[in-house]
Amino acid sequence: MLLLPLLSLSALWGFVLNLTMGDAQSLLRANTLYSTLGVTSTDLGLQLQAERVRSAEALTTRELTEVLGGQRTRTDQAVTDFRKAVTEAGSAIGGDLRLPLDTLLTALDRLGPIRADIDNGLGSRLSGLDEYNHILDSIFILYDHLVVVSDLAILQQASSLQAMGMAREYIAREHALIIGALADQRLTGPEAAAFTEYAASRKFLHARGLAGLDVPMRRPYEQVFASEPFQTFATMEARIIRTGAPPPDAAEWTEAIDRLTSQLDKHGLAASEVLAERTSEAATSTVVEIAIAGGVGLIAVLASIIISVRFGRRLAGELGGLRAVAVELSEERLPDIVARLRRGEDINVRKEAKAIKVSGSAEITDVARAFGSVQRTAVTAAVGQAALRHGVGQVFLNLARRKQGLLHRQLALLDGMQRRTHDPDRLEELFRLDHLTTRMRRHAESLMVLSGSAPARAWRKPVPAVDIVRAAVAEVEDYTRVTVETMPAGAFDGIAAADITHLVAELVENATIYSPPDTVVQIRGDQVSNGYAIEIEDKGLGLSPAEYGAYNAMLADPPEFDLADSDKLGLFVVAKLAARHGIKVLLRHSPFGGTTAIVLVPRSMVTDQAALTAGDGGEMAALPSRTRKKALAVVTSGTHAGLPRRVRQTNLAPQLQEATPEPAEPEKPAERSPDEVRDLFSAFQRGTQRAKEEASEEGP
């Protein structure tokens, strides 16, 4: 509130100061340019005009005289002085002056080739004079840009003097052309036309210059135009235009020109000095204006600063206290309350939402009360949301426990039915129903994971990694597409065995769902320096890099479960289980085009075991018998009625398959009788029952 008026006042003061400073800088810059570029360029123009006259004689007579050589030396010295003045001007040369200055310097570089053409007798008299005219045109263009003052009266007088100077140049062009013509007593047609153009331009510039000059500066020029030298020049000029021939008396022409140009140069110099004096006076007046405007403005700004500082300190102190309270609320108190609610702690809203106490003006205290109201609302909303999440979690937990109890009873009934059934077809149907029930049990356990509850299943002894992978595959619907490669020795902590099985099962199910039904999902394991790694690889379409990043971020740091994201339920369960045991899960692109899920079980949960392979059967006494039966159904290729079927030469290299001769078809064994089939399945059930009894002795 205080800074804005202060800035406005400072900006206004700066604007006024800039205007006056701009005028002063323009005047000072004009003075610098006049004393450097202006003086040296004027001398350069005079020397070029003199060399042009001597060159006109040489172009006519084709003779190089000492007079021409001496004049060229003086011209070269003028060029050197001008280039030195350009360096001295330095920063006074602005962007508006750079282009005409560069054009003039480039034109001066042409002076050497022009002289060479004259010395070699190349080109006509008029073309040679035009080359000098182009250089002098560049000088007068530079003069136009040297007038940069902001004072309108001075600018008008400078422009008028510039017109008078250009008229003086056209008189010099007429003189150079006539001097050349006097040598052979003739003017060519183009030369006569050029002389007529020079005379017309001279008359126009004299009229414009006189009209712009004020009385003190115009009177000397009026006296010159009324003098006898100018009248003589004007009469001979008109006769040359009328006859198209040079004047018969060369001495009269030369004398008239010399007297006229001498008077014009003297009055031009005097007028320039008067204009420079006026410019200096204007600069002094501008400096006084700057001092007054700047001083008064500075006093006003300083007074405003002193007043603003006094009010600003008090206001800053009040706002600083309010800011400290707001920062503490947003960065410490509210995040701490949310973290405690996530941990399940009870929060007293009245105790935690304490009133914010600050001192200051009425506006500050009103803002503090508003912050306090926002705090109470936020804490109340957070507590309500926590209670809602806890209630939803309890609903999940109750439903999961009820469903789990029913599923355990259903599994027990299925066990009894399988023991009492001897029909192979009926056993196959019961096995499929048993598999569906196992999957339903995993879904019920997912609800328990969402509610934050620990798993109901656990084992005291470590469970081999291969058994956990087999058990996970057995809980997947499309388990026949899953291939478990040879896995190195390793076992996991029995307390986390159920959770790891559940985690791997969710990833394997995702792999089977999001890959074509005719492809294989491969599972590999390996002992690594940080623990035990399990890779699940499918051959689906894969995901984009952005999707991999989003899913990996969720797996690394699982957020609060959102009911709207139920389509990501499986990955969220994986994330919660991984966070519970410090397991790292990473999804990445597979070289085969699908997705590879990597599960890294930490070293603290891994125990050394004898090497087990996917086809060994392994030690599965630590797992329930139901898991063992379904694990036997995990195959590498081909099934028959849901049970394993070997395929000849499946594991051989293609070269060996082609080279190995096809063995003779063995004789088909005799078909078993119903009594033999019944005895076979009775023996299988008795072995299963003994395994269950052994597992119950090691119970959870």
C-alpha positions in Angstrom: 0.0 0.0 0.0 2.8 2.4 0.8 5.2 1.1 -1.9 2.9 1.8 -4.9 2.4 5.6 -4.3 6.2 5.8 -3.6 7.0 4.1 -6.8 4.6 6.2 -8.7 6.1 9.4 -7.4 9.6 8.1 -8.1 8.6 7.2 -11.6 7.1 10.6 -12.2 10.2 12.3 -10.9 12.4 10.0 -13.1 10.2 10.8 -16.1 10.5 14.5 -15.7 14.2 14.2 -15.1 14.6 12.0 -18.1 12.9 14.6 -20.3 15.2 17.4 -19.2 18.2 15.2 -19.2 17.4 14.0 -22.7 17.4 17.6 -23.9 20.7 18.3 -22.2 22.3 15.2 -23.5 21.1 16.0 -27.0 22.7 19.4 -26.8 25.9 18.1 -25.3 26.0 15.4 -27.9 25.5 18.0 -30.7 28.3 20.1 -29.3 30.6 17.0 -29.2 29.7 16.0 -32.8 30.2 19.5 -34.1 33.7 19.8 -32.5 34.8 16.5 -33.9 32.9 15.3 -37.0 31.5 18.7 -37.9 34.8 20.6 -38.1 36.8 17.9 -39.8 34.1 17.0 -42.3 33.8 20.6 -43.3 37.5 20.8 -44.0 37.3 17.5 -45.8 34.5 18.8 -48.1 36.5 21.9 -49.0 39.6 19.8 -49.9 37.5 17.4 -52.0 35.9 20.4 -53.8 39.4 21.8 -54.6 40.6 18.4 -55.8 37.6 18.0 -58.0 38.4 21.3 -59.8 42.0 20.2 -60.4 40.8 16.7 -61.5 38.5 18.4 -64.0 41.5 20.0 -65.7 43.4 16.7 -65.7 40.4 14.9 -67.2 40.4 17.5 -70.1 44.1 17.9 -70.7 45.1 14.4 -69.7 48.1 16.0 -67.9 49.0 15.4 -64.2 50.3 18.6 -62.6 52.1 19.4 -59.4 49.2 21.5 -58.3 46.9 18.4 -58.5 49.4 16.3 -56.6 49.7 18.9 -53.8 45.9 19.1 -53.6 45.7 15.3 -53.3 48.1 15.4 -50.4 46.0 18.0 -48.6 42.9 15.9 -49.2 44.6 12.8 -47.8 45.5 14.7 -44.6 41.8 15.9 -44.3 40.7 12.2 -44.6 43.1 11.2 -41.9 41.9 14.0 -39.6 38.3 12.9 -40.2 38.9 9.3 -39.4 40.7 10.3 -36.2 37.7 12.5 -35.2 35.4 9.5 -35.7 37.5 7.6 -33.1 37.4 10.6 -30.7 33.7 11.0 -31.0 33.2 7.5 -29.5 29.9 7.1 -27.7 28.5 10.3 -29.1 28.0 8.5 -32.4 24.5 6.9 -31.9 22.7 4.3 -33.9 21.1 7.0 -36.1 24.5 8.3 -37.1 26.2 5.0 -37.7 24.7 4.2 -41.1 25.5 7.6 -42.9 29.0 7.6 -41.2 29.7 4.1 -42.5 28.5 5.1 -46.0 30.9 8.1 -46.0 33.8 6.0 -44.9 33.1 3.5 -47.6 32.9 6.3 -50.2 36.3 7.6 -49.0 37.8 4.2 -49.6 36.8 4.7 -53.3 39.1 7.8 -53.5 42.1 5.8 -54.6 40.5 4.0 -57.5 38.9 7.3 -58.7 42.4 8.9 -58.8 43.8 5.9 -60.6 41.1 6.1 -63.4 41.9 9.8 -63.8 45.7 9.2 -64.0 45.2 6.4 -66.6 42.8 8.6 -68.7 39.9 6.3 -68.2 36.3 7.6 -68.2 34.8 10.9 -69.4 35.1 14.3 -67.7 31.5 14.2 -66.4 31.8 10.6 -65.0 35.0 11.5 -63.2 33.4 14.6 -61.6 30.3 12.5 -60.6 32.6 10.2 -58.6 33.7 13.2 -56.5 30.1 14.4 -56.3 29.0 11.0 -54.8 31.6 11.4 -52.0 30.4 14.9 -51.3 26.8 13.8 -51.2 27.7 11.3 -48.5 29.3 14.2 -46.5 26.1 16.3 -46.7 23.9 13.3 -45.7 26.1 13.0 -42.7 25.5 16.8 -42.0 21.8 16.1 -42.0 22.2 13.5 -39.2 24.5 15.7 -37.1 21.6 18.0 -36.4 20.2 16.1 -33.3 19.1 18.9 -31.0 15.6 18.9 -29.5 15.3 22.7 -29.5 13.0 23.5 -32.4 14.3 27.0 -33.1 17.9 25.7 -33.2 16.9 22.8 -35.3 15.2 25.1 -37.9 18.3 27.4 -38.1 20.6 24.4 -38.4 18.5 23.0 -41.3 18.5 26.3 -43.1 22.3 26.6 -42.8 22.6 23.1 -44.1 20.6 24.1 -47.2 22.9 27.1 -47.7 25.9 24.9 -47.5 24.5 22.5 -50.0 23.8 25.4 -52.4 27.5 26.3 -51.9 28.3 22.8 -53.1 26.3 23.2 -56.3 28.2 26.4 -57.1 31.4 24.4 -56.7 30.1 21.7 -59.0 29.3 24.3 -61.7 32.8 25.8 -61.3 34.5 22.3 -61.6 32.5 21.6 -64.8 33.3 25.0 -66.4 37.0 24.8 -65.5 37.2 21.5 -67.4 35.2 22.9 -70.3 37.4 26.0 -70.5 40.4 23.8 -71.3 38.9 22.7 -74.6 36.3 25.5 -75.0 33.3 23.2 -75.2 30.5 21.6 -73.2 29.1 18.3 -74.2 25.3 17.7 -74.2 25.3 15.7 -71.0 27.6 18.3 -69.4 25.3 21.2 -70.3 22.3 19.3 -68.9 24.2 18.6 -65.7 25.1 22.3 -65.4 21.5 23.3 -65.9 20.5 20.8 -63.1 23.2 22.2 -60.8 22.0 25.8 -61.3 18.3 24.9 -60.6 19.2 23.0 -57.4 21.4 26.0 -56.3 18.5 28.4 -56.7 16.0 26.2 -54.9 18.3 25.6 -51.9 19.2 29.4 -51.6 15.5 30.2 -51.5 14.7 27.5 -48.9 17.7 28.5 -46.8 16.8 32.2 -46.7 13.2 31.4 -45.8 14.2 29.4 -42.8 16.9 31.7 -41.3 16.0 34.4 -38.8 16.7 38.0 -39.4 20.2 38.2 -37.8 21.4 35.2 -39.7 19.6 36.0 -43.0 20.9 39.6 -43.4 24.6 38.7 -44.3 23.4 36.3 -47.0 21.0 38.9 -48.5 23.9 41.3 -48.7 26.0 38.6 -50.5 23.2 38.0 -53.1 23.0 41.8 -53.7 26.7 42.1 -54.2 28.5 42.5 -57.5 30.3 39.1 -57.4 27.1 37.2 -57.1 25.4 39.3 -59.8 28.3 38.7 -62.2 28.1 34.9 -61.4 24.4 34.8 -61.9 24.6 36.6 -65.3 27.3 34.2 -66.6 25.4 31.2 -65.2 22.3 32.2 -67.1 24.3 32.8 -70.3 25.9 29.3 -70.0 22.5 27.7 -69.6 21.1 29.7 -72.6 24.1 29.1 -75.0 25.3 25.7 -73.8 28.9 26.9 -74.0 31.5 27.9 -71.5 32.0 31.7 -70.8 34.4 33.4 -73.3 36.4 35.1 -70.5 37.8 32.4 -68.2 39.5 35.0 -65.9 36.2 36.8 -65.3 34.5 33.5 -64.4 37.3 32.4 -62.0 37.4 35.8 -60.3 33.7 35.9 -59.8 33.6 32.4 -58.4 36.5 33.0 -56.0 35.0 36.3 -54.6 31.6 34.7 -54.2 32.7 31.5 -52.5 35.0 33.5 -50.2 32.1 35.6 -49.0 29.8 32.6 -48.7 32.4 30.6 -46.7 33.0 33.6 -44.4 29.3 34.1 -43.6 28.7 30.3 -43.3 31.4 30.1 -40.7 30.1 33.1 -38.8 26.5 31.7 -38.9 27.9 28.3 -37.5 29.5 30.1 -34.6 26.3 32.0 -33.8 24.4 28.7 -33.9 26.9 27.0 -31.6 26.6 29.9 -29.1 22.8 29.6 -29.2 23.2 25.8 -28.6 25.4 26.4 -25.6 23.0 28.9 -24.1 20.1 26.4 -24.6 22.2 23.7 -22.9 22.9 26.0 -19.9 19.2 26.8 -19.6 18.4 23.1 -19.8 20.9 22.3 -17.0 19.2 24.9 -14.8 15.8 23.3 -15.5 17.3 19.9 -14.6 18.6 21.3 -11.4 15.3 22.8 -10.4 13.1 19.9 -11.5 15.5 17.3 -10.1 16.0 19.1 -6.8 12.4 19.7 -6.1 11.5 16.2 -7.2 14.3 14.7 -5.1 13.1 16.5 -2.0 9.5 15.2 -2.6 10.8 11.7 -3.0 13.0 11.8 0.1 10.1 13.1 2.2 7.8 10.4 0.8 10.5 7.8 1.7 10.8 9.0 5.3 7.1 9.0 5.8 6.7 5.6 4.1 9.5 4.0 6.1 7.8 5.0 9.4 4.5 3.5 8.4 6.1 0.6 6.6 8.1 -0.6 9.6 5.0 -0.8 11.7 3.0 -2.5 9.0 5.9 -4.9 8.1 6.2 -5.9 11.7 2.4 -6.7 11.9 2.5 -8.6 8.6 5.7 -10.4 9.6 4.0 -11.8 12.7 0.9 -12.8 10.7 3.1 -14.5 8.1 5.1 -16.4 10.7 1.8 -17.8 12.1 0.5 -18.6 8.7 3.7 -20.4 7.7 3.7 -22.4 11.0 0.1 -23.4 10.3 0.6 -24.4 6.7 4.1 -26.1 7.0 4.0 -27.6 10.5 0.7 -27.8 12.3 -1.6 -28.9 9.5 0.9 -31.4 7.9 1.5 -32.8 11.4 -2.2 -33.3 12.0 -2.7 -35.0 8.7 0.3 -37.3 9.4 -1.1 -38.2 12.8 -4.5 -38.9 11.3 -2.9 -41.2 8.7 -1.3 -43.1 11.6 -4.7 -43.6 13.1 -4.3 -41.3 16.1 -7.2 -39.5 17.6 -7.3 -35.8 17.1 -9.1 -33.3 19.4 -10.3 -30.5 17.0 -10.8 -27.9 19.8 -7.3 -28.5 21.1 -5.5 -28.6 17.8 -7.4 -25.7 16.2 -6.2 -23.1 18.7 -6.9 -19.4 18.1 -4.3 -17.4 16.2 -3.1 -14.5 18.4 -1.4 -11.5 16.7 -1.3 -7.8 17.5 -1.7 -4.9 15.2 -4.3 -2.9 13.3 -7.9 -4.0 12.9 -7.2 -5.3 9.4 -4.4 -7.6 10.7 -6.5 -9.0 13.5 -9.4 -9.6 11.1 -7.0 -11.6 8.8 -5.8 -13.6 11.9 -9.3 -14.5 12.8 -10.0 -15.6 9.2 -6.9 -17.8 9.3 -8.1 -19.3 12.6 -11.5 -20.1 10.9 -9.7 -21.7 8.0 -7.6 -23.7 10.4 -10.6 -25.0 12.3 -12.4 -25.9 9.0 -9.3 -27.7 7.6 -8.8 -29.7 10.8 -12.4 -30.6 11.0 -12.5 -31.7 7.4 -9.3 -33.7 7.8 -10.7 -35.5 10.9 -13.9 -36.2 9.0 -12.1 -37.6 6.1 -9.9 -39.7 8.3 -13.0 -41.0 10.1 -14.6 -41.7 6.7 -11.5 -43.6 5.5 -11.4 -45.5 8.7 -15.0 -46.5 8.3 -14.5 -47.6 4.8 -11.5 -49.6 5.8 -13.5 -51.3 8.6 -16.2 -52.1 6.0 -13.6 -53.6 3.8 -12.1 -55.5 6.7 -15.5 -56.9 7.9 -16.5 -57.9 4.4 -13.1 -59.5 3.8 -13.2 -61.5 7.0 -16.8 -62.7 6.4 -15.9 -63.6 2.9 -12.7 -65.3 4.0 -14.6 -67.4 6.5 -17.0 -68.5 3.9 -14.2 -69.3 1.5 -12.4 -71.3 4.1 -15.5 -73.3 4.7 -16.0 -73.7 1.0 -12.5 -74.9 0.6 -13.0 -77.5 3.4 -16.1 -78.7 1.6 -14.2 -79.0 -1.6 -11.5 -81.0 0.1 -14.0 -83.5 1.5 -15.7 -83.8 -1.9 -12.4 -84.4 -3.6 -11.5 -87.1 -1.1 -14.9 -88.8 -1.6 -14.9 -88.6 -5.4 -13.2 -91.2 -7.6 -14.6 -90.0 -11.0 -11.8 -88.2 -13.0 -14.2 -85.9 -14.7 -15.8 -84.9 -11.4 -12.3 -84.4 -9.9 -11.4 -82.0 -12.7 -14.5 -79.9 -12.1 -13.9 -79.9 -8.4 -10.3 -78.8 -9.1 -11.5 -75.9 -11.2 -13.9 -74.8 -8.5 -11.1 -75.1 -6.0 -9.0 -72.8 -8.2 -11.8 -70.2 -8.4 -12.2 -70.3 -4.7 -8.5 -69.7 -4.2 -8.7 -66.6 -6.4 -11.7 -65.4 -4.5 -9.7 -65.8 -1.3 -6.9 -63.5 -2.8 -9.5 -60.9 -3.6 -10.8 -61.0 -0.1 -7.2 -60.6 1.2 -6.9 -57.5 -1.1 -9.8 -55.9 0.8 -7.9 -56.6 4.0 -4.8 -55.0 2.6 -6.8 -51.9 1.7 -8.1 -51.7 5.2 -4.6 -51.8 6.6 -5.0 -55.2 8.3 -2.2 -57.8 8.5 -2.5 -61.1 6.6 -4.1 -64.0 8.4 -1.7 -66.6 7.0 1.9 -66.8 8.2 4.6 -69.5 8.7 7.3 -69.8 11.2 10.0 -71.2 8.9 11.4 -69.6 5.7 9.5 -70.6 2.6 11.5 -71.4 -0.6 11.2 -68.7 -3.3 10.2 -71.2 -5.9 7.3 -72.4 -3.8 6.1 -68.9 -3.3 6.2 -68.2 -7.0 4.4 -71.5 -7.7 1.7 -70.6 -5.1 1.3 -67.2 -6.7 0.9 -68.7 -10.2 -1.7 -71.1 -8.8 -3.8 -68.1 -7.7 -4.0 -66.7 -11.3 -6.9 -67.6 -13.6 -4.8 -68.1 -16.8 -2.0 -70.0 -15.0 -1.4 -72.4 -17.9 0.2 -69.5 -19.8 2.8 -68.9 -17.1 6.3 -70.4 -17.3 8.5 -70.5 -14.2 12.1 -70.6 -15.3 14.8 -72.2 -13.2 15.2 -70.2 -10.0 18.4 -70.1 -7.8 18.4 -71.1 -4.2 16.7 -68.8 -1.8 13.9 -68.7 0.8 11.8 -65.8 2.2 10.8 -65.0 5.8 7.7 -67.1 6.6 5.9 -64.1 8.2 6.0 -62.2 4.9 5.5 -65.3 2.7 1.7 -64.8 2.3 2.2 -61.1 1.4 4.9 -61.9 -1.1 2.7 -64.6 -2.7 -0.1 -62.1 -2.9 2.1 -59.4 -4.4 3.6 -61.8 -7.1 0.1 -63.1 -7.9 -1.2 -59.6 -8.6 1.7 -58.9 -10.9 1.3 -62.2 -12.7 -2.4 -61.7 -13.2 -1.8 -58.2 -14.6 0.7 -59.8 -17.0 -1.8 -62.4 -18.2 -4.7 -59.9 -18.6 -2.7 -57.3 -20.6 -1.0 -59.6 -23.0 -2.4 -61.7 -25.9 -3.9 -65.1 -24.9 -1.5 -67.0 -27.2 1.7 -65.6 -25.5 3.6 -66.9 -22.5 4.3 -65.0 -19.3 7.8 -65.8 -18.0 8.9 -65.7 -14.4 12.6 -65.7 -13.4 14.5 -65.3 -10.2 18.0 -64.4 -9.2 20.1 -63.8 -6.2 21.5 -60.2 -6.3 23.6 -58.1 -4.0 20.6 -56.4 -2.4 18.4 -59.4 -2.0 16.4 -61.7 -4.2 15.0 -60.4 -7.6 11.9 -61.9 -9.3 11.1 -60.8 -12.9 7.6 -61.2 -14.4 7.7 -60.5 -18.2 4.8 -60.4 -20.6 4.6 -59.8 -24.4 1.8 -57.3 -24.4 1.7 -53.8 -25.9 3.6 -52.1 -23.0 3.1 -48.6 -21.7 4.3 -45.1 -22.6 7.2 -43.6 -20.6 4.9 -41.3 -18.8 2.7 -44.2 -17.7 5.7 -46.1 -16.5 6.8 -43.1 -14.5 3.4 -42.6 -12.9 3.0 -46.3 -11.9 6.5 -46.5 -10.6 6.0 -43.4 -8.5 2.8 -45.0 -7.0 4.7 -48.3 -6.3 7.5 -46.4 -4.6 5.2 -44.3 -2.4 1.6 -45.5 -2.3 -0.9 -42.7 -1.7 -4.2 -42.8 0.1 -6.5 -45.2 -1.9 -9.1 -43.3 -4.0 -12.3 -45.2 -4.7 -12.4 -43.5 -8.1 -9.2 -45.4 -9.1 -10.6 -48.9 -8.7 -9.2 -49.9 -12.1 -5.8 -49.7 -10.5 -6.7 -51.8 -7.4 -4.2 -54.5 -8.1 -1.2 -52.2 -8.4 -2.3 -50.3 -5.3 -2.4 -53.6 -3.4 1.1 -54.4 -4.7 2.3 -51.0 -3.5 0.8 -51.4 0.0 2.3 -54.9 0.4 5.7 -53.7 -0.9 5.7 -50.7 1.5 4.8 -53.0 4.4 7.9 -55.1 4.0 10.3 -52.7 2.3 10.1 -54.5 -1.0 10.9 -52.6 -4.2 8.7 -53.0 -7.3 9.6 -51.5 -10.7 7.8 -51.6 -14.0 9.8 -51.1 -17.2 9.7 -51.7 -20.9 10.5 -55.2 -22.1 12.9 -55.8 -25.0 10.1 -58.0 -26.5 7.6 -55.1 -26.5 5.7 -55.9 -23.3 6.3 -55.0 -19.7 8.7 -56.4 -17.2 7.9 -56.2 -13.5 10.9 -56.5 -11.1 10.3 -57.5 -7.5 13.3 -57.0 -5.2 13.0 -58.7 -1.8 15.5 -57.1 0.6 18.4 -59.1 1.9 17.1 -59.0 5.5 14.1 -61.2 4.4 16.2 -63.7 2.3 17.6 -67.0 3.6 19.9 -69.4 1.8 18.3 -72.7 0.6 19.4 -75.6 -1.6 18.9 -74.8 -5.3 15.4 -75.6 -6.5 14.0 -75.6 -10.1 10.5 -75.2 -11.4 10.3 -78.9 -12.3 11.6 -80.4 -9.1 8.5 -80.3 -7.0 10.6 -78.8 -4.2 10.0 -78.6 -0.5 6.5 -77.2 -0.1 5.6 -78.7 3.3 5.5 -75.1 4.7 2.6 -74.3 2.4 -1.0 -75.6 2.6 -1.7 -78.7 0.6 -4.2 -76.8 -1.6 -1.5 -74.5 -2.9 0.7 -77.5 -3.6 -1.9 -79.3 -5.7 -2.5 -76.2 -7.9 1.3 -75.6 -8.1 1.6 -79.0 -9.8 -0.7 -77.6 -12.5 1.9 -75.0 -13.6 3.2 -76.3 -16.9 5.8 -75.2 -19.5 3.7 -76.2 -22.6 0.4 -78.1 -23.2 -2.3 -79.3 -20.8 -4.8 -82.1 -20.8 -8.0 -81.6 -18.7 -6.2 -79.0 -16.6 -3.3 -81.4 -15.7 0.3 -81.4 -16.9 1.2 -83.1 -20.2 4.8 -83.6 -21.4 5.6 -82.6 -25.0 8.6 -84.4 -26.6 11.7 -82.3 -27.3 10.2 -79.1 -25.8 13.4 -78.1 -24.0 15.8 -79.0 -26.8 17.5 -76.4 -29.1 15.9 -76.2 -32.6 19.1 -77.7 -34.1 18.9 -80.7 -31.9 15.2 -81.1 -32.5 15.8 -81.2 -36.3 18.8 -83.5 -35.9 17.3 -86.0 -33.4 15.5 -88.8 -35.2 11.9 -89.4 -34.4 11.7 -92.4 -32.1 9.4 -95.2 -32.9 5.9 -94.8 -31.6 5.6 -96.8 -28.3 2.9 -99.3 -27.9 -0.2 -97.8 -26.4 -0.6 -99.0 -22.9 -3.6 -101.0 -22.0 -6.6 -98.9 -20.7 -7.0 -99.0 -16.9 -10.1 -100.5 -15.4 -12.4 -98.4 -13.2 -11.0 -100.2 -10.1 -7.4 -99.3 -11.1 -8.4 -95.6 -11.6 -10.2 -95.5 -8.2 -7.1 -97.1 -6.4 -4.8 -94.5 -8.2 -6.8 -91.4 -7.0 -7.3 -92.9 -3.5 -3.5 -93.2 -3.2 -3.1 -89.6 -4.4 -5.6 -88.4 -1.8 -4.0 -90.4 1.1 -0.6 -88.8 0.2 -2.2 -85.3 0.1 -3.8 -85.9 3.5 -0.5 -86.9 5.1 1.1 -83.7 3.8 -1.7 -81.6 5.3 -1.2 -83.3 8.7 2.5 -82.6 8.5 1.9 -79.0 7.6 -0.7 -78.6 10.5 2.0 -79.8 13.0 4.2 -76.8 11.9 1.1 -74.5 12.0 1.2 -70.7 12.0 
